Structures are given as structure tokens and as C-alpha cells.
């Protein structure tokens, strides 16, 4: 019960930070189309415009649910693992490294739990699936008929790598960054927001190509199925072997992530301070 507040505060902070997700979901969907089809912004917007307003928010439910549950699990489990490691480390592992190590473990569990949510979200957001998979129910039925590795857990390994490394960096850096910013005279809440924003930028920049790979692996159901290396080769060729094209749409994703994680970090730290 001592650790329950971390789960509660993580879920609350993530739930409140979903408000920007609802508002900017059309922007997120535009970016997804860029990741999938390697198109310019105006072409991606044109696709959404041609599909009509009724389908603009198709696929919004999984990220909203996932975002709330994600914060609950990520913050709560990291705090639980941190206290377990603190009592077991016996000075073998430096105390300063424990938050990052706990974050690594929480990220792996996060991937196990939420890969199916991301799979459903990416299938729904791919306009090419609208005709043969028109509803959420039809998507769930189709994915259930596939083997786990090809259905709900398609692209699990890159998701696990992305989430584990991302959580490790986030929890390892946000505390020290917050202390540095607060030392410059900022208020605790402002320091938490700035540290969350900067940490998210550090995490998002190197890991963005993994998100592009995941989007391309998960967006389709059936057909020719390639492994991770095969999908990466096809992605790299489709981007004309240019890093800049792999990062197409990345600036908006990273900006959105920075704002969201800045808000989440500020709310979570504020709740933790009030709980004592």
C-alpha cells in the first residue's frame, strides 16, 4: 500500500495530459501517415481530407486508454522496482543508477502490456485498412485469428527496445535535470516541467526511427510478412537511404512528446510532493 500512491499519481498525471492528445490527434494522425507512406505534410493532410471528418478520429480510443494506463503502470512499477533494488543492491549498484535501472525494467513490462494497444491503434489509423477492417471489432477479430507474433504482438522486440531504453533514460535523467533547473531559481513545478521536456527530447531524438519502424510493421494485417531486419531494409530503401527522410514528421512528434511529458512530469512530481 505504501507504493500505491505512485500508481495513482502516475495514472492521474497521464490522464490529465491526454487532453492535448485529443486536441492534436489530427496532427498525430498526419504524422503517422508520413511515417507510413513517406509523404509530405500536404499529401498526408490531403489523404485525411479525402477520407472525411467521420474518420478523422478513427483510432483515437487506443492511445487515450493506453496513455492513462501507461502512466499508472510506468510510474508505479518504476517506483516499486526502485524500492526493491534499493533494499537489495547492497552497494553493488550505485544509488544514482537505480532509477534508470528500475525504469529499464518498467519499460520492458510496459511493452509486454501495451504492444497490443499500439498494434490496434496503428491498424485503425492506416487508411488502407478502412475497407476490409472498418470497425474496431473487425480489427480485434482479425488480429485474434493471427498468431501472437503476427497479430497483437507484431513488432514486440523493437517496441520493447524503444520503451526500455526510453524509460531508462527518462527516469535516469529527469531527477538530476530537475535539480539543476531548480538550482537556477525556478519553482519546483516549473523545474519538473522543464526537466520532463528536456528529458523527453533526449529520449525522443535517438529512438524516433524505432517508432517509424514499429508503425510500418504494425499498420498492415496479413500479406507478405517480413522480420525486423527485412522491414528495416524495406524502410531504409523506401526512404532513399537518407536519415532525413526517416525522420520525416519527427519534429512534430518530438515537440508533442516534449509538451506531454513536461506536463505529466510536472503534475506527477507535484502530487508526489503533496503526498510527502
Phi, psi and omega per residue, in radians:
X1 nan -0.449 -3.134
X2 -1.106 -0.501 -3.084
X3 -1.664 -0.059 -3.074
X4 -1.066 -0.598 -3.086
X5 -1.089 -0.508 3.122
X6 -1.161 -0.689 3.092
X7 -1.160 -0.761 -3.126
X8 -1.132 -0.801 -3.125
X9 -1.187 -0.638 3.091
X10 -1.116 -0.763 3.111
X11 -1.159 -0.713 -3.134
X12 -1.128 -0.815 -3.119
X13 -1.127 -0.671 3.129
X14 -1.235 -0.652 3.108
X15 -1.084 -0.792 3.133
X16 -1.134 -0.574 -3.122
X17 -1.388 -0.073 3.081
X18 -1.329 -0.264 3.130
X19 -0.989 -0.836 3.057
X20 -1.059 -0.539 3.126
X21 -1.080 -0.750 3.126
X22 -1.120 -0.759 -3.066
X23 -1.147 -0.745 -3.025
X24 -1.776 0.258 -3.114
X25 -0.992 -0.699 3.077
X26 -1.020 -0.605 3.084
X27 -1.160 -0.764 3.126
X28 -1.060 -0.714 -3.123
X29 -1.178 -0.614 3.061
X30 -1.070 -0.778 3.136
X31 -1.109 -0.705 3.128
X32 -1.034 -0.743 3.123
X33 -1.125 -0.613 3.069
X34 -1.131 -0.741 3.129
X35 -1.095 -0.656 -3.030
X36 -1.405 -0.772 -2.990
X37 -1.905 -0.017 3.135
X38 0.972 0.828 -3.099
X39 -1.880 2.842 3.026
X40 -1.282 2.856 -3.108
X41 -0.999 -0.794 -3.069
X42 -1.126 -0.557 3.105
X43 -1.259 -0.708 3.111
X44 -1.121 -0.732 3.093
X45 -1.105 -0.676 3.109
X46 -1.084 -0.686 3.080
X47 -1.029 -0.845 -3.114
X48 -1.145 -0.663 3.130
X49 -1.119 -0.729 -3.135
X50 -1.186 -0.519 3.123
X51 -1.290 -0.386 3.067
X52 1.647 2.793 -3.080
X53 -1.143 -0.449 -3.099
X54 -1.133 -0.460 -3.101
X55 -1.810 0.062 -3.074
X56 -1.100 -0.683 -3.109
X57 -1.764 0.306 3.033
X58 -1.133 2.147 -3.135
X59 1.712 0.098 -3.097
X60 -1.385 -0.480 -3.058
X61 -1.098 -0.830 -3.130
X62 -1.001 -0.796 3.141
X63 -1.169 -0.555 3.109
X64 -1.162 -0.827 3.117
X65 -1.139 -0.744 -3.100
X66 -1.133 -0.674 -3.105
X67 -1.102 -0.768 -3.136
X68 -1.172 -0.865 -3.140
X69 -1.156 -0.589 3.134
X70 -1.055 -0.817 3.137
X71 -1.124 -0.694 3.115
X72 -1.035 -0.854 -3.096
X73 -1.251 -0.810 -3.019
X74 -1.110 -0.927 -3.116
X75 -1.196 -0.745 -3.109
X76 -1.152 -0.811 -3.109
X77 -1.198 -0.674 3.108
X78 -1.073 -0.729 3.134
X79 -1.154 -0.702 3.115
X80 -1.109 -0.830 3.133
X81 -1.123 -0.652 -3.137
X82 -1.049 -0.781 -3.139
X83 -1.230 -0.570 3.063
X84 -1.164 -0.802 3.135
X85 -1.128 -0.651 -3.124
X86 -1.085 -0.611 -3.109
X87 -1.476 -0.305 -3.064
X88 -1.873 -0.276 -2.984
X89 -1.158 -0.598 3.127
X90 0.877 0.756 3.086
X91 1.172 0.130 3.080
X92 -1.223 -0.716 3.132
X93 -1.903 2.293 3.114
X94 -1.007 2.447 -3.125
X95 -1.014 -0.580 -3.114
X96 -1.175 -0.361 -3.122
X97 -1.591 -0.216 -3.056
X98 -1.118 -0.724 3.102
X99 -1.024 -0.690 3.122
X100 -1.174 -0.707 3.130
X101 -1.137 -0.736 3.088
X102 -1.124 -0.656 3.087
X103 -1.112 -0.660 3.104
X104 -1.061 -0.811 3.116
X105 -1.126 -0.722 3.129
X106 -1.122 -0.624 3.137
X107 -1.145 -0.653 3.111
X108 -1.143 -0.789 3.110
X109 -1.113 -0.698 3.098
X110 -0.985 -0.754 3.134
X111 -1.128 -0.707 3.124
X112 -1.053 -0.698 -3.062
X113 -1.395 -0.697 -2.910
X114 -1.842 -0.050 3.061
X115 -0.982 -0.739 3.095
X116 -1.061 -0.639 3.099
X117 -1.089 -0.785 -3.114
X118 -1.158 -0.641 3.115
X119 -1.068 -0.852 3.136
X120 -1.091 -0.753 3.137
X121 -1.026 -0.799 -3.085
X122 -1.225 -0.586 3.073
X123 -1.159 -0.757 -3.124
X124 -1.138 -0.587 -3.061
X125 -1.439 -0.197 3.113
X126 -1.466 1.925 -3.084
X127 -1.044 -0.388 3.130
X128 -1.203 -0.243 3.134
X129 -1.641 -0.080 -3.021
X130 -1.027 -0.632 -3.026
X131 -1.316 -0.833 -3.072
X132 -1.667 -0.186 3.043
X133 -2.326 1.252 -2.967
X134 -1.351 -0.359 -3.047
X135 -2.237 2.861 3.077
X136 -1.045 -0.718 -3.137
X137 -1.057 -0.749 -3.131
X138 -1.133 -0.614 3.096
X139 -1.148 -0.789 -3.129
X140 -1.102 -0.727 3.136
X141 -1.117 -0.764 -3.110
X142 -1.143 -0.784 -3.134
X143 -1.155 -0.573 3.117
X144 -1.170 -0.436 -3.127
X145 -1.418 -0.202 -3.139
X146 -1.637 2.767 2.979
X147 -1.086 2.639 -3.065
X148 -0.937 -0.735 -3.083
X149 -1.164 -0.409 3.126
X150 -1.821 -0.302 -3.120
X151 -1.725 -1.870 -3.047
X152 -1.134 -0.508 -3.058
X153 -1.858 0.452 3.011
X154 -1.087 2.318 3.135
X155 1.219 0.483 -3.119
X156 -1.095 -0.749 -3.066
X157 -1.097 -0.835 3.076
X158 -1.127 -0.551 3.081
X159 -1.174 -0.760 3.123
X160 -1.085 -0.731 3.109
X161 -1.111 -0.807 -3.138
X162 -1.092 -0.834 -3.085
X163 -1.201 -0.721 -3.123
X164 -1.145 -0.832 3.130
X165 -1.157 -0.705 3.140
X166 -1.108 -0.793 3.133
X167 -1.174 -0.664 3.102
X168 -1.046 -0.829 3.140
X169 -1.180 -0.730 -3.092
X170 -1.076 -0.920 -3.087
X171 -1.297 -0.430 3.099
X172 -1.335 -0.485 -3.038
X173 -1.799 -0.506 -2.964
X174 -1.140 -0.642 3.123
X175 -1.133 -0.961 3.098
X176 -1.029 -0.698 3.116
X177 -1.125 -0.698 3.125
X178 -1.080 -0.723 3.120
X179 -1.112 -0.707 3.134
X180 -1.132 -0.790 -3.117
X181 -1.159 -0.747 3.139
X182 -1.128 -0.522 3.092
X183 -1.187 -0.275 3.092
X184 -1.544 0.097 3.067
X185 1.737 0.090 3.117
X186 -1.353 2.711 3.079
X187 -1.218 2.784 3.134
X188 -0.980 -0.737 -3.132
X189 -1.151 -0.769 3.109
X190 -1.121 -0.674 3.120
X191 -1.103 -0.722 3.110
X192 -1.116 -0.735 3.131
X193 -1.101 -0.813 -3.120
X194 -1.124 -0.749 -3.131
X195 -1.141 -0.698 3.093
X196 -1.111 -0.693 3.138
X197 -1.163 -0.845 -3.113
X198 -1.159 -0.716 3.125
X199 -1.104 -0.723 3.123
X200 -1.083 -0.661 3.113
X201 -1.122 -0.764 3.122
X202 -1.087 -0.652 -3.127
X203 -1.298 -0.793 -2.979
X204 -1.228 -0.674 -3.059
X205 -1.027 -0.965 -3.104
X206 -1.290 -0.432 -3.043
X207 -1.642 -0.099 -3.097
X208 -1.005 -0.726 3.119
X209 -1.009 -0.546 3.077
X210 -1.138 -0.645 3.102
X211 -1.153 -0.653 3.092
X212 -1.131 -0.758 3.114
X213 -1.066 -0.777 -3.141
X214 -1.078 -0.785 -3.138
X215 -1.020 -0.733 -3.120
X216 -1.279 -0.557 3.118
X217 -1.307 -0.583 -2.997
X218 -1.670 -0.260 -2.961
X219 -1.244 -0.404 -3.084
X220 -1.960 2.682 3.113
X221 -2.169 2.240 -3.140
X222 1.424 -2.979 -3.125
X223 1.325 -2.855 3.120
X224 -1.194 2.241 -3.097
X225 -1.995 2.127 3.115
X226 -1.899 2.746 3.066
X227 -1.361 -3.010 -3.085
X228 -1.083 -0.845 -3.102
X229 -1.139 -0.692 3.111
X230 -1.135 -0.736 3.111
X231 -1.138 -0.676 3.123
X232 -1.151 -0.700 3.110
X233 -1.077 -0.773 3.116
X234 -1.116 -0.705 3.115
X235 -1.115 -0.796 -3.113
X236 -1.094 -0.713 3.101
X237 -1.178 -0.717 -3.131
X238 -1.155 -0.405 3.090
X239 -1.657 0.271 3.077
X240 1.010 0.531 3.122
X241 1.004 0.606 -3.125
X242 -2.103 2.197 -3.134
X243 -1.075 -0.650 -3.113
X244 -1.042 -0.605 3.137
X245 -1.363 -0.504 3.029
X246 -1.116 -0.606 -3.121
X247 -1.548 0.169 3.120
X248 -1.050 2.221 -3.076
X249 1.502 -0.111 -3.054
X250 -1.188 -0.571 -3.087
X251 -1.073 -0.719 3.137
X252 -1.239 -0.662 3.111
X253 -1.106 -0.791 -3.105
X254 -1.170 -0.691 3.103
X255 -1.094 -0.806 3.125
X256 -1.088 -0.728 3.136
X257 -1.119 -0.714 3.135
X258 -1.078 -0.789 -3.132
X259 -1.145 -0.808 -3.108
X260 -1.083 -0.810 -3.119
X261 -1.298 -0.465 3.014
X262 -1.114 -0.810 3.115
X263 -1.120 -0.814 -3.124
X264 -1.040 -0.798 -3.121
X265 -1.115 -0.751 -3.130
X266 -1.104 -0.769 -3.136
X267 -1.178 -0.778 -3.115
X268 -1.083 -0.835 -3.126
X269 -1.118 -0.635 3.105
X270 -1.122 -0.782 3.112
X271 -1.098 -0.693 3.123
X272 -1.137 -0.705 3.120
X273 -1.128 -0.692 3.138
X274 -1.190 -0.560 3.137
X275 -1.315 -0.225 3.126
X276 1.380 nan nan
